Amino acid sequence: MIAKIFPVALIVLDVAAAVVYAACGDWRRFIYWIAAATLTATVTF
């Protein structure tokens, strides 16, 4: 479990960035960060 701390932190930061861009109405960057979080989660788990 300790080995997955950094990937989980990266996923959380990706989702946080997506939320910020969604709040600003920048849907292209929102989709980018959600895709980045999804890719990281897929590779990690």
C-alpha positions in Angstrom: 0.0 0.0 0.0 2.9 2.4 0.7 4.0 2.1 -2.9 0.8 3.6 -4.1 0.9 6.8 -2.1 2.4 8.8 -4.9 0.1 7.6 -7.7 -2.9 8.3 -5.5 -1.6 11.8 -4.7 -1.2 12.4 -8.4 -4.7 11.2 -9.1 -6.1 13.5 -6.4 -4.1 16.5 -7.8 -5.3 15.7 -11.4 -8.9 15.6 -10.2 -8.4 18.9 -8.2 -7.1 20.6 -11.3 -10.1 19.3 -13.3 -12.5 20.8 -10.7 -10.7 24.2 -11.0 -10.9 24.2 -14.7 -14.6 23.1 -14.7 -15.4 25.9 -12.3 -13.8 28.4 -14.7 -15.7 26.9 -17.7 -12.6 25.6 -19.5 -14.0 22.2 -20.6 -11.0 21.2 -22.8 -8.6 21.4 -19.9 -11.2 19.7 -17.6 -11.4 16.8 -20.0 -7.6 16.7 -20.2 -7.1 16.4 -16.4 -9.9 13.9 -16.0 -8.3 11.8 -18.7 -4.9 12.1 -17.0 -6.4 10.9 -13.7 -8.1 8.0 -15.5 -4.9 7.0 -17.2 -2.9 7.1 -14.0 -5.6 5.1 -12.1 -5.7 2.5 -15.0 -1.9 2.1 -15.0 -1.6 2.0 -11.2 -4.5 -0.3 -10.3 
